[in-house]
Amino acid sequence: MIVILGAVLGAALGAFVAYRRKGKLADILQYAFVYCLIFTLAGLFATLIIHRMSV
């Protein structure tokens, strides 16, 4: 759940950052993809840490 939330939030934030920097469509898509990857990995590690701490 945290991973999916991170992916969606990252894609939205990346697209917003590229849009504010007046990027073209390709720039917006690239920023959205990279931010999505970063936030997904952060969510994955957060999920693993939470799971390990609960056991």
BAVEX-461187 format. One record per residue: residue number from 1; residue in three letters; x, y, z of N, C-alpha, C in turn. Coordinates in pm, whole numbers, plus 32768, in hexadecimal, padded with zeros to 4 digits. Example, Ala and Ser with C-alpha at 12.3 -4.5 7.8 and 13.67 -1.06 7.14 Angstrom:
// residues 2
<site pos="1" code="Ala" n_c1="8527" n_c2="7DC7" n_c3="830C" ca_c1="84CE" ca_c2="7E3E" ca_c3="830C" c_c1="8528" c_c2="7EB6" c_c3="830C"/>
<site pos="2" code="Ser" n_c1="8505" n_c2="7F1F" n_c3="82C4" ca_c1="8557" ca_c2="7F96" ca_c3="82CA" c_c1="850A" c_c2="8003" c_c3="8313"/>
END
This chain:
// residues 55
<site pos="1" code="Met" n_c1="8052" n_c2="7F89" n_c3="8000" ca_c1="8000" ca_c2="8000" ca_c3="8000" c_c1="8057" c_c2="807E" c_c3="8000"/>
<site pos="2" code="Ile" n_c1="80BE" n_c2="807D" n_c3="8052" ca_c1="8117" ca_c2="80F1" ca_c3="8058" c_c1="8162" c_c2="8100" c_c3="7FD4"/>
<site pos="3" code="Val" n_c1="8184" n_c2="8091" n_c3="7F96" ca_c1="81CD" ca_c2="8095" ca_c3="7F18" c_c1="8177" c_c2="80D5" c_c3="7EAB"/>
<site pos="4" code="Ile" n_c1="80FA" n_c2="80AD" n_c3="7EA4" ca_c1="80A0" ca_c2="80E4" ca_c3="7E3E" c_c1="8088" c_c2="8179" c_c3="7E57"/>
<site pos="5" code="Leu" n_c1="8075" n_c2="819C" n_c3="7ED4" ca_c1="8061" ca_c2="8229" ca_c3="7EF7" c_c1="80DC" c_c2="827A" c_c3="7ED2"/>
<site pos="6" code="Gly" n_c1="8152" n_c2="8244" n_c3="7EEC" ca_c1="81CE" ca_c2="8289" ca_c3="7EC8" c_c1="81DB" c_c2="829B" c_c3="7E32"/>
<site pos="7" code="Ala" n_c1="81B4" n_c2="8234" n_c3="7DE6" ca_c1="81BD" ca_c2="823D" ca_c3="7D54" c_c1="8161" c_c2="82A9" c_c3="7D1D"/>
<site pos="8" code="Val" n_c1="80E8" n_c2="82AC" n_c3="7D4C" ca_c1="8087" ca_c2="830F" ca_c3="7D1C" c_c1="80B0" c_c2="839C" c_c3="7D46"/>
<site pos="9" code="Leu" n_c1="80D9" n_c2="83A9" n_c3="7DC4" ca_c1="8103" ca_c2="842D" ca_c3="7DF5" c_c1="8180" c_c2="845D" c_c3="7DAC"/>
<site pos="10" code="Gly" n_c1="81DE" n_c2="8403" n_c3="7D94" ca_c1="8257" ca_c2="8427" ca_c3="7D4E" c_c1="823D" c_c2="8452" c_c3="7CBF"/>
<site pos="11" code="Ala" n_c1="81E6" n_c2="840A" n_c3="7C79" ca_c1="81C7" ca_c2="842E" ca_c3="7BEF" c_c1="8182" c_c2="84B7" c_c3="7BE9"/>
<site pos="12" code="Ala" n_c1="8128" n_c2="84CF" n_c3="7C44" ca_c1="80E2" ca_c2="854F" ca_c3="7C46" c_c1="8142" c_c2="85C1" c_c3="7C67"/>
<site pos="13" code="Leu" n_c1="8199" n_c2="85AB" n_c3="7CC9" ca_c1="81F9" ca_c2="8613" ca_c3="7CEF" c_c1="825C" c_c2="862E" c_c3="7C7E"/>
<site pos="14" code="Gly" n_c1="828C" n_c2="85C4" n_c3="7C3E" ca_c1="82EA" ca_c2="85D5" ca_c3="7BD0" c_c1="82AD" c_c2="8622" c_c3="7B5B"/>
<site pos="15" code="Ala" n_c1="8232" n_c2="8600" n_c3="7B3A" ca_c1="81EE" ca_c2="8647" ca_c3="7ACE" c_c1="81D9" c_c2="86DA" c_c3="7AF3"/>
<site pos="16" code="Phe" n_c1="81B8" n_c2="86F4" n_c3="7B70" ca_c1="81A2" ca_c2="877D" ca_c3="7B9D" c_c1="8224" c_c2="87CF" c_c3="7B97"/>
<site pos="17" code="Val" n_c1="8293" n_c2="8791" n_c3="7BC2" ca_c1="8314" ca_c2="87D7" ca_c3="7BBF" c_c1="833B" c_c2="87F9" c_c3="7B30"/>
<site pos="18" code="Ala" n_c1="832D" n_c2="8799" n_c3="7AD5" ca_c1="8351" ca_c2="87B3" ca_c3="7A4A" c_c1="82F5" c_c2="881B" c_c3="7A0B"/>
<site pos="19" code="Tyr" n_c1="8276" n_c2="8818" n_c3="7A2E" ca_c1="8217" ca_c2="887A" ca_c3="79F8" c_c1="823B" c_c2="8907" c_c3="7A28"/>
<site pos="20" code="Arg" n_c1="8262" n_c2="8913" n_c3="7AA7" ca_c1="8287" ca_c2="8997" ca_c3="7ADD" c_c1="8306" c_c2="89CC" c_c3="7A9D"/>
<site pos="21" code="Arg" n_c1="835D" n_c2="8971" n_c3="7A70" ca_c1="83D8" ca_c2="899B" ca_c3="7A2D" c_c1="83C2" c_c2="89B1" c_c3="7998"/>
<site pos="22" code="Lys" n_c1="8344" n_c2="89B0" n_c3="796F" ca_c1="831C" ca_c2="89C7" ca_c3="78E4" c_c1="8357" c_c2="895F" c_c3="7884"/>
<site pos="23" code="Gly" n_c1="8351" n_c2="88E1" n_c3="78AE" ca_c1="8384" ca_c2="8875" ca_c3="785B" c_c1="831F" c_c2="884A" c_c3="77F2"/>
<site pos="24" code="Lys" n_c1="8351" n_c2="880E" n_c3="7788" ca_c1="82F9" ca_c2="87D7" ca_c3="7720" c_c1="82C2" c_c2="8752" c_c3="7751"/>
<site pos="25" code="Leu" n_c1="826F" n_c2="8713" n_c3="7700" ca_c1="822E" ca_c2="8696" ca_c3="7728" c_c1="8295" c_c2="862A" c_c3="774A"/>
<site pos="26" code="Ala" n_c1="82FE" n_c2="861F" n_c3="76FB" ca_c1="8364" ca_c2="85B9" ca_c3="7716" c_c1="83A9" c_c2="85D3" c_c3="779C"/>
<site pos="27" code="Asp" n_c1="83C2" n_c2="8651" n_c3="77BC" ca_c1="8400" ca_c2="8673" ca_c3="783C" c_c1="83A4" c_c2="864F" c_c3="78AF"/>
<site pos="28" code="Ile" n_c1="8324" n_c2="866D" n_c3="78A0" ca_c1="82C3" ca_c2="864F" ca_c3="7909" c_c1="82BA" c_c2="85B9" c_c3="7920"/>
<site pos="29" code="Leu" n_c1="82B7" n_c2="856C" n_c3="78B5" ca_c1="82B0" ca_c2="84DB" ca_c3="78C2" c_c1="832E" c_c2="84A2" c_c3="7901"/>
<site pos="30" code="Gln" n_c1="83A1" n_c2="84D7" n_c3="78DD" ca_c1="841E" ca_c2="84A6" ca_c3="7915" c_c1="8427" c_c2="84C6" c_c3="79AA"/>
<site pos="31" code="Tyr" n_c1="8406" n_c2="853E" n_c3="79D1" ca_c1="8407" ca_c2="8563" ca_c3="7A5E" c_c1="83A5" c_c2="850C" c_c3="7AAC"/>
<site pos="32" code="Ala" n_c1="832E" n_c2="84F7" n_c3="7A75" ca_c1="82CB" ca_c2="84A5" ca_c3="7AB9" c_c1="82FF" c_c2="8417" c_c3="7ACC"/>
<site pos="33" code="Phe" n_c1="8340" n_c2="83E0" n_c3="7A67" ca_c1="8374" ca_c2="8358" ca_c3="7A70" c_c1="83E3" c_c2="834D" c_c3="7AD7"/>
<site pos="34" code="Val" n_c1="8440" n_c2="83AA" n_c3="7AD5" ca_c1="84B1" ca_c2="83A3" ca_c3="7B33" c_c1="8482" c_c2="83B9" c_c3="7BC3"/>
<site pos="35" code="Tyr" n_c1="842C" n_c2="8418" n_c3="7BD9" ca_c1="83F8" ca_c2="842F" ca_c3="7C5F" c_c1="83A6" c_c2="83B7" c_c3="7C8D"/>
<site pos="36" code="Cys" n_c1="835D" n_c2="8379" n_c3="7C31" ca_c1="8311" ca_c2="8302" ca_c3="7C52" c_c1="836E" c_c2="8292" c_c3="7C80"/>
<site pos="37" code="Leu" n_c1="83DC" n_c2="827E" n_c3="7C3B" ca_c1="843D" ca_c2="8218" ca_c3="7C62" c_c1="8479" c_c2="8235" c_c3="7CEC"/>
<site pos="38" code="Ile" n_c1="849F" n_c2="82B0" n_c3="7D03" ca_c1="84DD" ca_c2="82D4" ca_c3="7D82" c_c1="847B" c_c2="82C1" c_c3="7DF6"/>
<site pos="39" code="Phe" n_c1="8402" n_c2="82F1" n_c3="7DE6" ca_c1="839F" ca_c2="82E6" ca_c3="7E51" c_c1="8373" c_c2="8255" c_c3="7E66"/>
<site pos="40" code="Thr" n_c1="8371" n_c2="8206" n_c3="7DFB" ca_c1="834E" ca_c2="8179" ca_c3="7E08" c_c1="83B9" c_c2="812F" c_c3="7E58"/>
<site pos="41" code="Leu" n_c1="8437" n_c2="814A" n_c3="7E3C" ca_c1="84A2" ca_c2="810B" ca_c3="7E89" c_c1="849F" c_c2="8138" c_c3="7F1A"/>
<site pos="42" code="Ala" n_c1="8484" n_c2="81B6" n_c3="7F32" ca_c1="847A" ca_c2="81E6" ca_c3="7FBB" c_c1="8406" c_c2="81A1" c_c3="8003"/>
<site pos="43" code="Gly" n_c1="8396" n_c2="818F" n_c3="7FBF" ca_c1="8324" ca_c2="814A" ca_c3="7FFA" c_c1="8341" c_c2="80B7" c_c3="8014"/>
<site pos="44" code="Leu" n_c1="838E" n_c2="8079" n_c3="7FBA" ca_c1="83B4" ca_c2="7FEE" ca_c3="7FCE" c_c1="840A" c_c2="7FDF" c_c3="804A"/>
<site pos="45" code="Phe" n_c1="846E" n_c2="8033" n_c3="8059" ca_c1="84C3" ca_c2="802C" ca_c3="80CF" c_c1="8476" c_c2="804C" c_c3="814E"/>
<site pos="46" code="Ala" n_c1="841A" n_c2="80AB" n_c3="8148" ca_c1="83C7" ca_c2="80CA" ca_c3="81BC" c_c1="8371" c_c2="8052" c_c3="81E3"/>
<site pos="47" code="Thr" n_c1="833A" n_c2="800F" n_c3="817F" ca_c1="82E9" ca_c2="7F98" ca_c3="819A" c_c1="833D" c_c2="7F2A" c_c3="81D9"/>
<site pos="48" code="Leu" n_c1="83B5" n_c2="7F15" n_c3="81A6" ca_c1="840C" ca_c2="7EAF" ca_c3="81DE" c_c1="8433" c_c2="7ECF" c_c3="826E"/>
<site pos="49" code="Ile" n_c1="8453" n_c2="7F4C" n_c3="828A" ca_c1="8479" ca_c2="7F74" ca_c3="8311" c_c1="8404" c_c2="7F63" c_c3="8370"/>
<site pos="50" code="Ile" n_c1="838E" n_c2="7F8D" n_c3="8347" ca_c1="8316" ca_c2="7F81" ca_c3="839C" c_c1="82F8" c_c2="7EEE" c_c3="83B8"/>
<site pos="51" code="His" n_c1="8306" n_c2="7E9B" n_c3="8350" ca_c1="82EA" ca_c2="7E0C" ca_c3="8360" c_c1="834F" c_c2="7DCB" c_c3="83BF"/>
<site pos="52" code="Arg" n_c1="83CD" n_c2="7DEE" n_c3="83B2" ca_c1="8436" ca_c2="7DB4" ca_c3="8408" c_c1="8426" c_c2="7DE1" c_c3="8499"/>
<site pos="53" code="Met" n_c1="83FA" n_c2="7E5B" n_c3="84AE" ca_c1="83EB" ca_c2="7E8D" ca_c3="8536" c_c1="8373" c_c2="7E51" c_c3="857D"/>
<site pos="54" code="Ser" n_c1="830F" n_c2="7E24" n_c3="8532" ca_c1="8295" ca_c2="7DEF" ca_c3="856F" c_c1="82A3" c_c2="7D5E" c_c3="8599"/>
<site pos="55" code="Val" n_c1="8309" n_c2="7D19" n_c3="8567" ca_c1="8318" ca_c2="7C8A" ca_c3="8588" c_c1="836C" c_c2="7C77" c_c3="8603"/>
END
